[in-house]
């Protein structure tokens, strides 16, 4: 048996959050904006968006659009 001694990291399987892949494109754009506004990772920003959407009864696409247009902004807590 021959072992592969130098498997390139690009060839290794990666863990993917399928829920994140199924989000509309504007949610990903909004998550990038929230990430910058709050200093979070993209994954954390998406969770912030999910919580906000549930709290206000919005779907993620609608919330994403409101973030992109500047109607909704996020500011760090002081």
PyMOL Python script that loads the backbone (N, CA, C, O; Angstrom):
from pymol import cmd

cmd.read_pdbstr("""\
ATOM      1  N   UNK A   1       0.838  -1.170   0.000  1.00  0.00           N
ATOM      2  CA  UNK A   1       0.000   0.000   0.000  1.00  0.00           C
ATOM      3  C   UNK A   1       0.891   1.244   0.000  1.00  0.00           C
ATOM      4  O   UNK A   1       1.863   1.329   0.750  1.00  0.00           O
ATOM      5  N   UNK A   2       0.548   2.180  -0.834  1.00  0.00           N
ATOM      6  CA  UNK A   2       1.315   3.420  -0.939  1.00  0.00           C
ATOM      7  C   UNK A   2       0.545   4.519  -0.227  1.00  0.00           C
ATOM      8  O   UNK A   2      -0.638   4.741  -0.486  1.00  0.00           O
ATOM      9  N   UNK A   3       1.234   5.197   0.669  1.00  0.00           N
ATOM     10  CA  UNK A   3       0.592   6.304   1.371  1.00  0.00           C
ATOM     11  C   UNK A   3       0.893   7.600   0.654  1.00  0.00           C
ATOM     12  O   UNK A   3       1.991   7.809   0.137  1.00  0.00           O
ATOM     13  N   UNK A   4      -0.088   8.453   0.632  1.00  0.00           N
ATOM     14  CA  UNK A   4       0.086   9.769   0.036  1.00  0.00           C
ATOM     15  C   UNK A   4       0.753  10.661   1.070  1.00  0.00           C
ATOM     16  O   UNK A   4       0.167  10.969   2.108  1.00  0.00           O
ATOM     17  N   UNK A   5       1.970  11.068   0.785  1.00  0.00           N
ATOM     18  CA  UNK A   5       2.738  11.821   1.764  1.00  0.00           C
ATOM     19  C   UNK A   5       2.491  13.318   1.716  1.00  0.00           C
ATOM     20  O   UNK A   5       2.758  14.008   2.700  1.00  0.00           O
ATOM     21  N   UNK A   6       2.001  13.831   0.632  1.00  0.00           N
ATOM     22  CA  UNK A   6       1.873  15.281   0.517  1.00  0.00           C
ATOM     23  C   UNK A   6       0.537  15.712  -0.035  1.00  0.00           C
ATOM     24  O   UNK A   6       0.477  16.369  -1.075  1.00  0.00           O
ATOM     25  N   UNK A   7      -0.525  15.357   0.635  1.00  0.00           N
ATOM     26  CA  UNK A   7      -1.841  15.750   0.148  1.00  0.00           C
ATOM     27  C   UNK A   7      -1.978  17.260   0.269  1.00  0.00           C
ATOM     28  O   UNK A   7      -1.884  17.828   1.357  1.00  0.00           O
ATOM     29  N   UNK A   8      -2.198  17.879  -0.846  1.00  0.00           N
ATOM     30  CA  UNK A   8      -2.373  19.327  -0.885  1.00  0.00           C
ATOM     31  C   UNK A   8      -3.633  19.696  -0.109  1.00  0.00           C
ATOM     32  O   UNK A   8      -4.678  19.067  -0.274  1.00  0.00           O
ATOM     33  N   UNK A   9      -3.528  20.715   0.736  1.00  0.00           N
ATOM     34  CA  UNK A   9      -4.682  21.102   1.554  1.00  0.00           C
ATOM     35  C   UNK A   9      -5.879  21.493   0.691  1.00  0.00           C
ATOM     36  O   UNK A   9      -7.017  21.381   1.147  1.00  0.00           O
ATOM     37  N   UNK A  10      -5.658  21.942  -0.527  1.00  0.00           N
ATOM     38  CA  UNK A  10      -6.767  22.310  -1.404  1.00  0.00           C
ATOM     39  C   UNK A  10      -7.557  21.081  -1.850  1.00  0.00           C
ATOM     40  O   UNK A  10      -8.694  21.212  -2.305  1.00  0.00           O
ATOM     41  N   UNK A  11      -6.975  19.901  -1.727  1.00  0.00           N
ATOM     42  CA  UNK A  11      -7.644  18.670  -2.148  1.00  0.00           C
ATOM     43  C   UNK A  11      -8.409  18.001  -1.016  1.00  0.00           C
ATOM     44  O   UNK A  11      -9.164  17.058  -1.255  1.00  0.00           O
ATOM     45  N   UNK A  12      -8.227  18.470   0.204  1.00  0.00           N
ATOM     46  CA  UNK A  12      -8.909  17.859   1.341  1.00  0.00           C
ATOM     47  C   UNK A  12     -10.339  18.352   1.414  1.00  0.00           C
ATOM     48  O   UNK A  12     -10.620  19.499   1.066  1.00  0.00           O
ATOM     49  N   UNK A  13     -11.255  17.489   1.866  1.00  0.00           N
ATOM     50  CA  UNK A  13     -12.643  17.940   2.015  1.00  0.00           C
ATOM     51  C   UNK A  13     -12.735  19.009   3.099  1.00  0.00           C
ATOM     52  O   UNK A  13     -11.975  18.995   4.067  1.00  0.00           O
ATOM     53  N   UNK A  14     -13.666  19.926   2.926  1.00  0.00           N
ATOM     54  CA  UNK A  14     -13.874  20.965   3.923  1.00  0.00           C
ATOM     55  C   UNK A  14     -15.284  20.848   4.483  1.00  0.00           C
ATOM     56  O   UNK A  14     -16.189  20.333   3.826  1.00  0.00           O
ATOM     57  N   UNK A  15     -15.451  21.328   5.693  1.00  0.00           N
ATOM     58  CA  UNK A  15     -16.776  21.338   6.306  1.00  0.00           C
ATOM     59  C   UNK A  15     -17.539  22.529   5.738  1.00  0.00           C
ATOM     60  O   UNK A  15     -17.022  23.645   5.692  1.00  0.00           O
ATOM     61  N   UNK A  16     -18.762  22.284   5.310  1.00  0.00           N
ATOM     62  CA  UNK A  16     -19.576  23.334   4.724  1.00  0.00           C
ATOM     63  C   UNK A  16     -20.912  23.390   5.451  1.00  0.00           C
ATOM     64  O   UNK A  16     -21.569  22.368   5.650  1.00  0.00           O
ATOM     65  N   UNK A  17     -21.298  24.581   5.839  1.00  0.00           N
ATOM     66  CA  UNK A  17     -22.603  24.791   6.443  1.00  0.00           C
ATOM     67  C   UNK A  17     -23.609  24.925   5.296  1.00  0.00           C
ATOM     68  O   UNK A  17     -23.687  25.973   4.655  1.00  0.00           O
ATOM     69  N   UNK A  18     -24.376  23.863   5.039  1.00  0.00           N
ATOM     70  CA  UNK A  18     -25.295  23.865   3.910  1.00  0.00           C
ATOM     71  C   UNK A  18     -26.361  24.940   4.045  1.00  0.00           C
ATOM     72  O   UNK A  18     -26.787  25.509   3.040  1.00  0.00           O
ATOM     73  N   UNK A  19     -26.801  25.230   5.265  1.00  0.00           N
ATOM     74  CA  UNK A  19     -27.782  26.298   5.460  1.00  0.00           C
ATOM     75  C   UNK A  19     -27.237  27.627   4.946  1.00  0.00           C
ATOM     76  O   UNK A  19     -27.971  28.422   4.359  1.00  0.00           O
ATOM     77  N   UNK A  20     -25.945  27.861   5.172  1.00  0.00           N
ATOM     78  CA  UNK A  20     -25.345  29.111   4.726  1.00  0.00           C
ATOM     79  C   UNK A  20     -25.317  29.186   3.199  1.00  0.00           C
ATOM     80  O   UNK A  20     -25.521  30.254   2.622  1.00  0.00           O
ATOM     81  N   UNK A  21     -25.065  28.060   2.553  1.00  0.00           N
ATOM     82  CA  UNK A  21     -25.017  28.050   1.085  1.00  0.00           C
ATOM     83  C   UNK A  21     -26.376  28.324   0.465  1.00  0.00           C
ATOM     84  O   UNK A  21     -26.455  28.820  -0.659  1.00  0.00           O
ATOM     85  N   UNK A  22     -27.439  28.009   1.179  1.00  0.00           N
ATOM     86  CA  UNK A  22     -28.785  28.170   0.635  1.00  0.00           C
ATOM     87  C   UNK A  22     -29.365  29.557   0.854  1.00  0.00           C
ATOM     88  O   UNK A  22     -30.474  29.834   0.398  1.00  0.00           O
ATOM     89  N   UNK A  23     -28.648  30.429   1.535  1.00  0.00           N
ATOM     90  CA  UNK A  23     -29.135  31.783   1.766  1.00  0.00           C
ATOM     91  C   UNK A  23     -29.059  32.597   0.475  1.00  0.00           C
ATOM     92  O   UNK A  23     -28.152  32.402  -0.334  1.00  0.00           O
ATOM     93  N   UNK A  24     -30.025  33.519   0.284  1.00  0.00           N
ATOM     94  CA  UNK A  24     -29.975  34.387  -0.898  1.00  0.00           C
ATOM     95  C   UNK A  24     -28.692  35.224  -0.929  1.00  0.00           C
ATOM     96  O   UNK A  24     -28.097  35.506   0.111  1.00  0.00           O
ATOM     97  N   UNK A  25     -28.285  35.609  -2.112  1.00  0.00           N
ATOM     98  CA  UNK A  25     -27.050  36.374  -2.278  1.00  0.00           C
ATOM     99  C   UNK A  25     -27.034  37.670  -1.492  1.00  0.00           C
ATOM    100  O   UNK A  25     -25.989  38.063  -0.971  1.00  0.00           O
ATOM    101  N   UNK A  26     -28.187  38.350  -1.395  1.00  0.00           N
ATOM    102  CA  UNK A  26     -28.190  39.618  -0.674  1.00  0.00           C
ATOM    103  C   UNK A  26     -27.938  39.411   0.820  1.00  0.00           C
ATOM    104  O   UNK A  26     -27.467  40.327   1.495  1.00  0.00           O
ATOM    105  N   UNK A  27     -28.240  38.239   1.340  1.00  0.00           N
ATOM    106  CA  UNK A  27     -27.958  37.954   2.748  1.00  0.00           C
ATOM    107  C   UNK A  27     -26.453  37.828   2.956  1.00  0.00           C
ATOM    108  O   UNK A  27     -25.920  38.275   3.972  1.00  0.00           O
ATOM    109  N   UNK A  28     -25.783  37.228   2.003  1.00  0.00           N
ATOM    110  CA  UNK A  28     -24.320  37.122   2.100  1.00  0.00           C
ATOM    111  C   UNK A  28     -23.676  38.516   2.034  1.00  0.00           C
ATOM    112  O   UNK A  28     -22.733  38.814   2.767  1.00  0.00           O
ATOM    113  N   UNK A  29     -24.203  39.352   1.147  1.00  0.00           N
ATOM    114  CA  UNK A  29     -23.688  40.720   1.059  1.00  0.00           C
ATOM    115  C   UNK A  29     -23.944  41.472   2.368  1.00  0.00           C
ATOM    116  O   UNK A  29     -23.060  42.160   2.879  1.00  0.00           O
ATOM    117  N   UNK A  30     -25.157  41.334   2.903  1.00  0.00           N
ATOM    118  CA  UNK A  30     -25.497  41.982   4.170  1.00  0.00           C
ATOM    119  C   UNK A  30     -24.623  41.459   5.303  1.00  0.00           C
ATOM    120  O   UNK A  30     -24.210  42.225   6.174  1.00  0.00           O
ATOM    121  N   UNK A  31     -24.339  40.158   5.296  1.00  0.00           N
ATOM    122  CA  UNK A  31     -23.485  39.577   6.335  1.00  0.00           C
ATOM    123  C   UNK A  31     -22.087  40.186   6.280  1.00  0.00           C
ATOM    124  O   UNK A  31     -21.466  40.412   7.318  1.00  0.00           O
ATOM    125  N   UNK A  32     -21.599  40.446   5.092  1.00  0.00           N
ATOM    126  CA  UNK A  32     -20.303  41.110   4.963  1.00  0.00           C
ATOM    127  C   UNK A  32     -20.334  42.502   5.571  1.00  0.00           C
ATOM    128  O   UNK A  32     -19.384  42.922   6.232  1.00  0.00           O
ATOM    129  N   UNK A  33     -21.428  43.212   5.344  1.00  0.00           N
ATOM    130  CA  UNK A  33     -21.566  44.556   5.905  1.00  0.00           C
ATOM    131  C   UNK A  33     -21.651  44.499   7.433  1.00  0.00           C
ATOM    132  O   UNK A  33     -21.009  45.291   8.123  1.00  0.00           O
ATOM    133  N   UNK A  34     -22.445  43.560   7.955  1.00  0.00           N
ATOM    134  CA  UNK A  34     -22.590  43.408   9.406  1.00  0.00           C
ATOM    135  C   UNK A  34     -21.260  42.980  10.012  1.00  0.00           C
ATOM    136  O   UNK A  34     -20.900  43.420  11.105  1.00  0.00           O
ATOM    137  N   UNK A  35     -20.544  42.138   9.315  1.00  0.00           N
ATOM    138  CA  UNK A  35     -19.229  41.695   9.779  1.00  0.00           C
ATOM    139  C   UNK A  35     -18.299  42.882   9.997  1.00  0.00           C
ATOM    140  O   UNK A  35     -17.595  42.953  11.004  1.00  0.00           O
ATOM    141  N   UNK A  36     -18.302  43.810   9.050  1.00  0.00           N
ATOM    142  CA  UNK A  36     -17.461  45.000   9.168  1.00  0.00           C
ATOM    143  C   UNK A  36     -17.986  45.921  10.272  1.00  0.00           C
ATOM    144  O   UNK A  36     -17.211  46.431  11.081  1.00  0.00           O
ATOM    145  N   UNK A  37     -19.302  46.130  10.301  1.00  0.00           N
ATOM    146  CA  UNK A  37     -19.888  47.041  11.288  1.00  0.00           C
ATOM    147  C   UNK A  37     -19.640  46.576  12.718  1.00  0.00           C
ATOM    148  O   UNK A  37     -19.407  47.396  13.606  1.00  0.00           O
ATOM    149  N   UNK A  38     -19.689  45.261  12.948  1.00  0.00           N
ATOM    150  CA  UNK A  38     -19.564  44.735  14.308  1.00  0.00           C
ATOM    151  C   UNK A  38     -18.236  44.050  14.600  1.00  0.00           C
ATOM    152  O   UNK A  38     -17.986  43.642  15.734  1.00  0.00           O
ATOM    153  N   UNK A  39     -17.382  43.921  13.589  1.00  0.00           N
ATOM    154  CA  UNK A  39     -16.094  43.258  13.796  1.00  0.00           C
ATOM    155  C   UNK A  39     -16.236  41.769  14.053  1.00  0.00           C
ATOM    156  O   UNK A  39     -15.541  41.213  14.903  1.00  0.00           O
ATOM    157  N   UNK A  40     -17.139  41.118  13.319  1.00  0.00           N
ATOM    158  CA  UNK A  40     -17.425  39.695  13.496  1.00  0.00           C
ATOM    159  C   UNK A  40     -16.945  38.900  12.296  1.00  0.00           C
ATOM    160  O   UNK A  40     -16.612  39.466  11.255  1.00  0.00           O
ATOM    161  N   UNK A  41     -16.912  37.572  12.450  1.00  0.00           N
ATOM    162  CA  UNK A  41     -16.701  36.702  11.293  1.00  0.00           C
ATOM    163  C   UNK A  41     -17.995  36.678  10.481  1.00  0.00           C
ATOM    164  O   UNK A  41     -19.044  37.102  10.966  1.00  0.00           O
ATOM    165  N   UNK A  42     -17.920  36.193   9.270  1.00  0.00           N
ATOM    166  CA  UNK A  42     -19.120  36.081   8.438  1.00  0.00           C
ATOM    167  C   UNK A  42     -20.140  35.155   9.091  1.00  0.00           C
ATOM    168  O   UNK A  42     -21.337  35.443   9.089  1.00  0.00           O
ATOM    169  N   UNK A  43     -19.667  34.048   9.648  1.00  0.00           N
ATOM    170  CA  UNK A  43     -20.577  33.101  10.298  1.00  0.00           C
ATOM    171  C   UNK A  43     -21.306  33.758  11.464  1.00  0.00           C
ATOM    172  O   UNK A  43     -22.508  33.563  11.639  1.00  0.00           O
ATOM    173  N   UNK A  44     -20.577  34.537  12.260  1.00  0.00           N
ATOM    174  CA  UNK A  44     -21.198  35.239  13.381  1.00  0.00           C
ATOM    175  C   UNK A  44     -22.186  36.295  12.891  1.00  0.00           C
ATOM    176  O   UNK A  44     -23.251  36.476  13.482  1.00  0.00           O
ATOM    177  N   UNK A  45     -21.832  36.988  11.813  1.00  0.00           N
ATOM    178  CA  UNK A  45     -22.720  38.010  11.258  1.00  0.00           C
ATOM    179  C   UNK A  45     -24.012  37.390  10.738  1.00  0.00           C
ATOM    180  O   UNK A  45     -25.084  37.973  10.900  1.00  0.00           O
ATOM    181  N   UNK A  46     -23.924  36.223  10.118  1.00  0.00           N
ATOM    182  CA  UNK A  46     -25.140  35.546   9.647  1.00  0.00           C
ATOM    183  C   UNK A  46     -26.012  35.164  10.832  1.00  0.00           C
ATOM    184  O   UNK A  46     -27.236  35.268  10.754  1.00  0.00           O
ATOM    185  N   UNK A  47     -25.408  34.727  11.918  1.00  0.00           N
ATOM    186  CA  UNK A  47     -26.198  34.393  13.110  1.00  0.00           C
ATOM    187  C   UNK A  47     -26.876  35.636  13.676  1.00  0.00           C
ATOM    188  O   UNK A  47     -28.026  35.569  14.108  1.00  0.00           O
ATOM    189  N   UNK A  48     -26.176  36.770  13.678  1.00  0.00           N
ATOM    190  CA  UNK A  48     -26.789  38.028  14.118  1.00  0.00           C
ATOM    191  C   UNK A  48     -27.992  38.358  13.230  1.00  0.00           C
ATOM    192  O   UNK A  48     -29.043  38.762  13.728  1.00  0.00           O
ATOM    193  N   UNK A  49     -27.835  38.185  11.925  1.00  0.00           N
ATOM    194  CA  UNK A  49     -28.950  38.433  11.002  1.00  0.00           C
ATOM    195  C   UNK A  49     -30.117  37.480  11.267  1.00  0.00           C
ATOM    196  O   UNK A  49     -31.276  37.894  11.226  1.00  0.00           O
ATOM    197  N   UNK A  50     -29.820  36.216  11.535  1.00  0.00           N
ATOM    198  CA  UNK A  50     -30.890  35.248  11.827  1.00  0.00           C
ATOM    199  C   UNK A  50     -31.683  35.655  13.067  1.00  0.00           C
ATOM    200  O   UNK A  50     -32.913  35.613  13.080  1.00  0.00           O
ATOM    201  N   UNK A  51     -30.947  36.052  14.112  1.00  0.00           N
ATOM    202  CA  UNK A  51     -31.613  36.459  15.359  1.00  0.00           C
ATOM    203  C   UNK A  51     -32.478  37.700  15.113  1.00  0.00           C
ATOM    204  O   UNK A  51     -33.623  37.761  15.561  1.00  0.00           O
ATOM    205  N   UNK A  52     -31.932  38.678  14.408  1.00  0.00           N
ATOM    206  CA  UNK A  52     -32.680  39.908  14.132  1.00  0.00           C
ATOM    207  C   UNK A  52     -33.910  39.619  13.279  1.00  0.00           C
ATOM    208  O   UNK A  52     -34.978  40.178  13.527  1.00  0.00           O
ATOM    209  N   UNK A  53     -33.774  38.759  12.284  1.00  0.00           N
ATOM    210  CA  UNK A  53     -34.912  38.417  11.421  1.00  0.00           C
ATOM    211  C   UNK A  53     -36.025  37.757  12.236  1.00  0.00           C
ATOM    212  O   UNK A  53     -37.200  38.090  12.076  1.00  0.00           O
ATOM    213  N   UNK A  54     -35.649  36.823  13.106  1.00  0.00           N
ATOM    214  CA  UNK A  54     -36.663  36.165  13.956  1.00  0.00           C
ATOM    215  C   UNK A  54     -37.329  37.161  14.888  1.00  0.00           C
ATOM    216  O   UNK A  54     -38.548  37.155  15.055  1.00  0.00           O
ATOM    217  N   UNK A  55     -36.515  38.017  15.494  1.00  0.00           N
ATOM    218  CA  UNK A  55     -37.032  38.974  16.473  1.00  0.00           C
ATOM    219  C   UNK A  55     -38.073  39.906  15.850  1.00  0.00           C
ATOM    220  O   UNK A  55     -39.068  40.241  16.493  1.00  0.00           O
ATOM    221  N   UNK A  56     -37.850  40.322  14.611  1.00  0.00           N
ATOM    222  CA  UNK A  56     -38.741  41.284  13.969  1.00  0.00           C
ATOM    223  C   UNK A  56     -39.671  40.663  12.935  1.00  0.00           C
ATOM    224  O   UNK A  56     -40.375  41.380  12.224  1.00  0.00           O
ATOM    225  N   UNK A  57     -39.680  39.337  12.848  1.00  0.00           N
ATOM    226  CA  UNK A  57     -40.604  38.654  11.943  1.00  0.00           C
ATOM    227  C   UNK A  57     -40.324  38.911  10.468  1.00  0.00           C
ATOM    228  O   UNK A  57     -41.249  38.941   9.657  1.00  0.00           O
ATOM    229  N   UNK A  58     -39.058  39.096  10.118  1.00  0.00           N
ATOM    230  CA  UNK A  58     -38.672  39.320   8.725  1.00  0.00           C
ATOM    231  C   UNK A  58     -38.047  38.060   8.166  1.00  0.00           C
ATOM    232  O   UNK A  58     -37.451  37.278   8.907  1.00  0.00           O
ATOM    233  N   UNK A  59     -38.177  37.855   6.856  1.00  0.00           N
ATOM    234  CA  UNK A  59     -37.401  36.756   6.284  1.00  0.00           C
ATOM    235  C   UNK A  59     -35.994  37.289   6.004  1.00  0.00           C
ATOM    236  O   UNK A  59     -35.775  38.498   5.927  1.00  0.00           O
ATOM    237  N   UNK A  60     -35.069  36.378   5.858  1.00  0.00           N
ATOM    238  CA  UNK A  60     -33.656  36.754   5.730  1.00  0.00           C
ATOM    239  C   UNK A  60     -33.401  37.622   4.492  1.00  0.00           C
ATOM    240  O   UNK A  60     -32.586  38.543   4.546  1.00  0.00           O
ATOM    241  N   UNK A  61     -34.085  37.338   3.383  1.00  0.00           N
ATOM    242  CA  UNK A  61     -33.874  38.127   2.166  1.00  0.00           C
ATOM    243  C   UNK A  61     -34.325  39.569   2.366  1.00  0.00           C
ATOM    244  O   UNK A  61     -33.650  40.496   1.920  1.00  0.00           O
ATOM    245  N   UNK A  62     -35.463  39.765   3.035  1.00  0.00           N
ATOM    246  CA  UNK A  62     -35.963  41.118   3.294  1.00  0.00           C
ATOM    247  C   UNK A  62     -35.007  41.863   4.218  1.00  0.00           C
ATOM    248  O   UNK A  62     -34.680  43.023   3.969  1.00  0.00           O
ATOM    249  N   UNK A  63     -34.564  41.212   5.269  1.00  0.00           N
ATOM    250  CA  UNK A  63     -33.614  41.836   6.187  1.00  0.00           C
ATOM    251  C   UNK A  63     -32.316  42.171   5.456  1.00  0.00           C
ATOM    252  O   UNK A  63     -31.759  43.254   5.636  1.00  0.00           O
ATOM    253  N   UNK A  64     -31.841  41.246   4.636  1.00  0.00           N
ATOM    254  CA  UNK A  64     -30.624  41.498   3.869  1.00  0.00           C
ATOM    255  C   UNK A  64     -30.743  42.733   2.998  1.00  0.00           C
ATOM    256  O   UNK A  64     -29.821  43.545   2.931  1.00  0.00           O
ATOM    257  N   UNK A  65     -31.875  42.873   2.333  1.00  0.00           N
ATOM    258  CA  UNK A  65     -32.104  44.044   1.478  1.00  0.00           C
ATOM    259  C   UNK A  65     -32.108  45.328   2.299  1.00  0.00           C
ATOM    260  O   UNK A  65     -31.561  46.343   1.869  1.00  0.00           O
ATOM    261  N   UNK A  66     -32.719  45.288   3.473  1.00  0.00           N
ATOM    262  CA  UNK A  66     -32.768  46.474   4.333  1.00  0.00           C
ATOM    263  C   UNK A  66     -31.382  46.857   4.853  1.00  0.00           C
ATOM    264  O   UNK A  66     -31.084  48.039   5.024  1.00  0.00           O
ATOM    265  N   UNK A  67     -30.544  45.862   5.101  1.00  0.00           N
ATOM    266  CA  UNK A  67     -29.170  46.152   5.537  1.00  0.00           C
ATOM    267  C   UNK A  67     -28.388  46.771   4.376  1.00  0.00           C
ATOM    268  O   UNK A  67     -27.666  47.750   4.566  1.00  0.00           O
ATOM    269  N   UNK A  68     -28.529  46.208   3.185  1.00  0.00           N
ATOM    270  CA  UNK A  68     -27.799  46.694   2.012  1.00  0.00           C
ATOM    271  C   UNK A  68     -28.178  48.138   1.685  1.00  0.00           C
ATOM    272  O   UNK A  68     -27.312  48.943   1.341  1.00  0.00           O
ATOM    273  N   UNK A  69     -29.458  48.467   1.790  1.00  0.00           N
ATOM    274  CA  UNK A  69     -29.903  49.825   1.469  1.00  0.00           C
ATOM    275  C   UNK A  69     -29.596  50.824   2.584  1.00  0.00           C
ATOM    276  O   UNK A  69     -29.765  52.029   2.395  1.00  0.00           O
ATOM    277  N   UNK A  70     -29.148  50.338   3.741  1.00  0.00           N
ATOM    278  CA  UNK A  70     -28.816  51.222   4.850  1.00  0.00           C
ATOM    279  C   UNK A  70     -29.988  51.529   5.753  1.00  0.00           C
ATOM    280  O   UNK A  70     -29.851  52.294   6.708  1.00  0.00           O
ATOM    281  N   UNK A  71     -31.148  50.939   5.465  1.00  0.00           N
ATOM    282  CA  UNK A  71     -32.321  51.145   6.310  1.00  0.00           C
ATOM    283  C   UNK A  71     -32.078  50.590   7.718  1.00  0.00           C
ATOM    284  O   UNK A  71     -32.536  51.152   8.713  1.00  0.00           O
ATOM    285  N   UNK A  72     -31.350  49.478   7.776  1.00  0.00           N
ATOM    286  CA  UNK A  72     -30.979  48.872   9.058  1.00  0.00           C
ATOM    287  C   UNK A  72     -29.461  48.822   9.125  1.00  0.00           C
ATOM    288  O   UNK A  72     -28.798  48.324   8.215  1.00  0.00           O
ATOM    289  N   UNK A  73     -28.920  49.350  10.229  1.00  0.00           N
ATOM    290  CA  UNK A  73     -27.478  49.288  10.475  1.00  0.00           C
ATOM    291  C   UNK A  73     -27.252  48.645  11.833  1.00  0.00           C
ATOM    292  O   UNK A  73     -28.125  48.671  12.700  1.00  0.00           O
ATOM    293  N   UNK A  74     -26.097  48.083  12.003  1.00  0.00           N
ATOM    294  CA  UNK A  74     -25.728  47.462  13.271  1.00  0.00           C
ATOM    295  C   UNK A  74     -24.559  48.240  13.855  1.00  0.00           C
ATOM    296  O   UNK A  74     -23.613  48.590  13.150  1.00  0.00           O
ATOM    297  N   UNK A  75     -24.639  48.503  15.141  1.00  0.00           N
ATOM    298  CA  UNK A  75     -23.550  49.215  15.822  1.00  0.00           C
ATOM    299  C   UNK A  75     -23.122  48.387  17.025  1.00  0.00           C
ATOM    300  O   UNK A  75     -23.950  47.755  17.680  1.00  0.00           O
ATOM    301  N   UNK A  76     -21.833  48.394  17.308  1.00  0.00           N
ATOM    302  CA  UNK A  76     -21.366  47.640  18.484  1.00  0.00           C
ATOM    303  C   UNK A  76     -21.977  48.214  19.762  1.00  0.00           C
ATOM    304  O   UNK A  76     -22.237  49.414  19.862  1.00  0.00           O
ATOM    305  N   UNK A  77     -22.196  47.339  20.725  1.00  0.00           N
ATOM    306  CA  UNK A  77     -22.688  47.806  22.032  1.00  0.00           C
ATOM    307  C   UNK A  77     -21.600  48.565  22.731  1.00  0.00           C
ATOM    308  O   UNK A  77     -20.421  48.240  22.590  1.00  0.00           O
ATOM    309  N   UNK A  78     -21.970  49.558  23.471  1.00  0.00           N
ATOM    310  CA  UNK A  78     -20.984  50.391  24.188  1.00  0.00           C
ATOM    311  C   UNK A  78     -21.003  50.062  25.645  1.00  0.00           C
ATOM    312  O   UNK A  78     -20.249  50.651  26.420  1.00  0.00           O
TER     313      UNK A  78
END
""", "prot")
cmd.dss("prot")
cmd.show_as("cartoon", "prot")
cmd.util.cbc("prot")
cmd.orient("prot")
